[in-house]
Amino acid sequence: MTKRMTGDSEAEHDLRKMKTAPRALTESTMTDFMREQLPAPKVVDRSTFHAELDALRVREKAHTREGDAIAAARRRLPMVEVDGATPLIGERGAVTLLDAFEGRRMLMAYYFMWHTGHPAPEQCEGCTWVTAQVRELSYIHSRDVTYATFSQGPYEESARYRDFMGWEMPWYSAQGSLDTLLAGRRVGRMHIVCYLRQGSKVFETYWTTSRGVEAADNSYRLLDLTVYGREETWENSPTGWPQRFTGEQCTRTDGRPTAQWSRLKAGYSDDLGNV
């Protein structure tokens, strides 16, 4: 039976771990860190630097081509029909999965983990990180694709969180339909699911979870280009390189999902009306 996001569910277990885990860097410890002398790569002349970079570029190009080949295989996957009448709750009340396409041919839905009844600081830092990356949708729309967030919790609570964070993508609650929409998967985890509409029929064409949702990210992809990378403990970095972040700390700062702090400093309320 699929686990629900109440009681001893996996999401609640993760939330308890989050509360007892060491907190990420505070503003004061960040200042201390900035004053530290860190190890750095050896200094060479420019010709040596370019020769090393050119050698790495061969691997980067191969990585890009392999990504292209995987995307080509993804476009050749079969698809499975989903009931287009599956109910959702949106801004104007009850709607269907078919309505969420907003008239476009394709729909990409991000399934946002939700801790019902918990305040904003205790909401999912990973889903906040992913969703905070998705801003400009014009390029997605130009390919006849609608992007939407499907909260796995109640609409009113989660929509207040969306407003607090300043997100503008379409937002729905899929809480009552998760067993249908996430059939065969773990309810209460982050997912990206892609759909195709053919008339009134809806088909699922692809889905991913865990690190697969990094497809929506740009911050980590940019950090991967820097000398110290993401500074996370799992990374293969030279001895002495900073690796300050692990687990929830990777996307949390001082007890909150990191992206919340700029909203609070701008004067926005994090009251979700649930406590």
C-alpha positions as CSV (number, residue, x, y, z in Angstrom):
1,M,0.0,0.0,0.0
2,T,1.2,3.5,-0.8
3,K,2.4,5.5,2.2
4,R,0.6,8.7,3.0
5,M,2.1,11.9,4.2
6,T,0.7,11.6,7.7
7,G,1.6,9.7,10.9
8,D,4.8,7.7,10.4
9,S,5.0,8.2,6.6
10,E,8.4,8.6,5.0
11,A,7.9,12.4,4.6
12,E,7.1,12.8,8.3
13,H,10.2,10.6,9.1
14,D,12.3,12.9,6.9
15,L,10.8,15.9,8.8
16,R,11.8,14.5,12.1
17,K,15.4,13.9,10.8
18,M,15.5,17.5,9.6
19,K,14.6,18.8,13.0
20,T,17.4,16.9,14.7
21,A,20.1,17.3,12.0
22,P,22.8,19.9,12.5
23,R,21.7,23.2,11.1
24,A,23.4,24.7,8.1
25,L,25.7,27.7,8.3
26,T,24.4,30.7,10.0
27,E,25.4,34.2,8.9
28,S,28.1,34.5,11.6
29,T,29.7,31.2,10.7
30,M,29.6,32.1,7.0
31,T,31.6,35.3,7.9
32,D,34.1,33.2,9.8
33,F,34.4,30.8,6.8
34,M,35.1,33.7,4.4
35,R,38.1,34.7,6.5
36,E,39.7,31.2,6.3
37,Q,42.6,30.6,4.0
38,L,41.5,27.8,1.7
39,P,43.7,25.5,-0.5
40,A,43.6,26.3,-4.1
41,P,44.9,24.8,-7.4
42,K,48.5,25.2,-8.4
43,V,49.4,28.3,-10.3
44,V,50.7,27.8,-13.9
45,D,51.3,29.8,-17.0
46,R,48.4,30.4,-19.4
47,S,49.5,27.9,-22.1
48,T,49.7,25.1,-19.5
49,F,46.2,26.2,-18.2
50,H,44.7,26.1,-21.6
51,A,46.3,22.7,-22.4
52,E,44.8,21.2,-19.2
53,L,41.4,22.8,-20.0
54,D,41.5,21.5,-23.6
55,A,42.0,18.0,-22.3
56,L,39.0,18.3,-20.0
57,R,36.9,19.8,-22.8
58,V,37.2,16.5,-24.7
59,R,35.4,14.8,-21.8
60,E,32.9,17.6,-21.5
61,K,31.9,17.3,-25.1
62,A,31.6,13.5,-24.8
63,H,29.4,14.1,-21.8
64,T,27.2,16.5,-23.7
65,R,26.9,14.1,-26.6
66,E,26.0,11.2,-24.3
67,G,23.3,13.5,-22.8
68,D,22.0,14.2,-26.2
69,A,21.9,10.4,-26.9
70,I,20.0,9.8,-23.7
71,A,17.5,12.5,-24.5
72,A,17.0,10.9,-28.0
73,A,16.2,7.6,-26.2
74,R,13.8,9.3,-23.9
75,R,11.9,10.6,-26.9
76,R,11.5,7.0,-28.1
77,L,10.0,5.6,-24.9
78,P,6.5,4.2,-25.0
79,M,3.8,5.9,-23.1
80,V,1.0,4.9,-20.7
81,E,-2.6,6.4,-20.6
82,V,-3.7,8.4,-17.6
83,D,-7.2,9.4,-16.9
84,G,-7.5,13.0,-18.0
85,A,-10.5,13.5,-15.7
86,T,-8.3,12.9,-12.6
87,P,-9.3,15.7,-10.2
88,L,-7.0,18.5,-9.0
89,I,-7.7,21.6,-6.9
90,G,-6.6,24.9,-8.4
91,E,-7.0,28.6,-7.9
92,R,-10.6,28.5,-9.0
93,G,-11.5,25.2,-7.3
94,A,-11.9,21.7,-8.8
95,V,-10.3,21.1,-12.1
96,T,-9.0,18.1,-14.0
97,L,-5.6,16.9,-15.2
98,L,-6.6,17.8,-18.7
99,D,-7.4,21.3,-17.6
100,A,-3.8,21.7,-16.2
101,F,-2.5,21.5,-19.8
102,E,-4.0,25.0,-20.3
103,G,-4.7,24.1,-23.9
104,R,-1.1,23.1,-24.7
105,R,-0.1,19.8,-26.1
106,M,2.3,18.8,-23.3
107,L,2.4,19.2,-19.5
108,M,5.3,19.0,-17.2
109,A,4.3,18.6,-13.5
110,Y,6.6,18.9,-10.5
111,Y,5.2,17.0,-7.5
112,F,6.0,19.1,-4.5
113,M,6.4,17.3,-1.1
114,W,4.3,18.8,1.6
115,H,4.3,18.6,5.4
116,T,0.6,19.3,6.2
117,G,0.1,21.5,9.2
118,H,3.7,22.5,9.6
119,P,5.0,26.1,9.3
120,A,7.0,27.4,6.4
121,P,10.5,26.7,8.0
122,E,9.6,23.0,8.1
123,Q,8.5,22.6,4.5
124,C,10.7,20.7,2.1
125,E,14.0,22.4,1.4
126,G,14.7,20.2,-1.6
127,C,11.4,21.0,-3.3
128,T,11.8,24.7,-2.4
129,W,15.3,24.6,-4.0
130,V,13.9,23.0,-7.2
131,T,10.8,25.2,-7.5
132,A,12.8,28.4,-6.8
133,Q,14.8,27.7,-10.0
134,V,11.8,27.7,-12.3
135,R,11.0,31.3,-13.2
136,E,10.9,32.2,-16.9
137,L,8.5,29.9,-18.6
138,S,8.3,31.5,-22.1
139,Y,10.8,29.2,-23.6
140,I,8.9,26.1,-22.3
141,H,5.6,27.6,-23.5
142,S,7.1,28.2,-27.0
143,R,7.5,24.4,-27.3
144,D,3.8,23.9,-26.5
145,V,4.5,22.8,-23.0
146,T,2.8,23.9,-19.8
147,Y,4.8,23.7,-16.5
148,A,2.9,23.4,-13.3
149,T,3.5,22.5,-9.7
150,F,1.3,19.7,-8.1
151,S,1.4,20.0,-4.4
152,Q,1.0,16.8,-2.5
153,G,-0.7,18.7,0.3
154,P,-3.8,20.9,0.7
155,Y,-4.3,23.7,-1.8
156,E,-4.8,26.6,0.6
157,E,-1.8,25.8,2.7
158,S,0.6,25.2,-0.2
159,A,-0.7,28.1,-2.3
160,R,0.1,30.4,0.6
161,Y,3.6,29.0,0.5
162,R,3.8,29.7,-3.2
163,D,2.7,33.3,-2.6
164,F,5.2,33.7,0.2
165,M,8.0,32.5,-2.1
166,G,6.8,34.7,-5.0
167,W,6.4,31.9,-7.5
168,E,4.1,32.4,-10.5
169,M,3.8,29.0,-12.2
170,P,0.4,27.4,-12.2
171,W,-0.2,25.7,-8.8
172,Y,-2.6,22.8,-8.0
173,S,-3.2,20.3,-5.2
174,A,-3.1,16.7,-6.3
175,Q,-3.5,15.5,-2.7
176,G,-6.7,13.5,-3.4
177,S,-5.3,11.9,-6.6
178,L,-1.8,10.9,-5.7
179,D,-2.4,7.1,-5.8
180,T,-3.6,7.5,-9.4
181,L,-1.1,10.1,-10.6
182,L,1.9,8.5,-8.9
183,A,0.9,4.9,-9.4
184,G,3.8,2.5,-8.9
185,R,5.9,5.3,-7.2
186,R,6.5,6.6,-3.7
187,V,3.9,9.2,-2.8
188,G,5.5,11.9,-0.6
189,R,8.7,12.1,-2.7
190,M,9.7,14.7,-5.3
191,H,8.9,13.8,-8.9
192,I,8.9,15.4,-12.3
193,V,6.3,13.8,-14.6
194,C,5.8,14.6,-18.3
195,Y,2.4,14.2,-20.1
196,L,1.2,14.3,-23.7
197,R,-2.4,15.3,-24.7
198,Q,-4.0,13.8,-27.7
199,G,-7.5,15.3,-27.9
200,S,-9.2,14.5,-24.6
201,K,-6.8,11.6,-23.9
202,V,-3.7,12.1,-21.6
203,F,-0.6,10.0,-21.6
204,E,2.4,9.8,-19.3
205,T,5.7,9.9,-21.3
206,Y,8.4,10.2,-18.7
207,W,9.1,10.6,-15.0
208,T,12.1,11.0,-12.7
209,T,12.8,11.6,-9.0
210,S,15.6,12.2,-6.5
211,R,18.6,13.7,-8.4
212,G,16.7,13.4,-11.6
213,V,14.8,16.6,-10.6
214,E,18.1,18.5,-11.0
215,A,16.9,18.9,-14.6
216,A,15.0,22.0,-13.2
217,D,18.1,23.4,-11.5
218,N,20.6,26.0,-12.7
219,S,22.3,27.0,-9.4
220,Y,24.1,23.7,-8.9
221,R,25.0,23.4,-12.6
222,L,26.7,26.8,-12.3
223,L,28.4,25.9,-9.0
224,D,29.8,22.7,-10.7
225,L,31.8,25.1,-12.9
226,T,33.6,26.7,-9.9
227,V,36.8,25.6,-8.3
228,Y,35.1,24.4,-5.1
229,G,31.9,23.0,-6.7
230,R,28.9,22.5,-4.5
231,E,31.0,22.0,-1.4
232,E,29.1,18.9,-0.5
233,T,30.5,15.9,1.3
234,W,29.7,13.4,-1.4
235,E,31.8,15.2,-4.1
236,N,35.2,13.9,-5.2
237,S,37.3,17.0,-4.5
238,P,41.0,17.4,-3.7
239,T,42.1,17.0,-0.1
240,G,41.4,20.1,1.9
241,W,38.7,21.5,-0.4
242,P,35.8,22.9,1.6
243,Q,32.9,20.4,1.9
244,R,30.7,22.1,4.4
245,F,27.3,20.8,3.4
246,T,25.6,17.4,3.8
247,G,22.0,16.2,3.8
248,E,19.4,18.9,4.5
249,Q,22.1,21.4,5.1
250,C,22.7,21.5,1.3
251,T,19.6,23.6,0.7
252,R,19.0,24.9,4.3
253,T,20.4,28.0,6.0
254,D,19.9,28.7,9.7
255,G,16.9,26.4,10.1
256,R,15.0,27.3,6.9
257,P,15.0,26.4,3.2
258,T,17.7,28.8,2.0
259,A,15.4,30.6,-0.6
260,Q,13.0,31.7,2.2
261,W,15.5,34.2,3.7
262,S,15.4,36.7,0.8
263,R,11.6,36.7,0.9
264,L,11.6,37.4,4.7
265,K,14.1,40.2,4.3
266,A,11.9,41.7,1.6
267,G,9.0,41.8,4.1
268,Y,6.9,38.9,2.9
269,S,4.9,36.9,5.5
270,D,5.6,33.2,5.9
271,D,2.2,32.6,7.6
272,L,0.6,29.5,6.0
273,G,-2.6,29.9,8.1
274,N,-2.1,26.4,9.5
275,V,-0.6,26.9,12.9
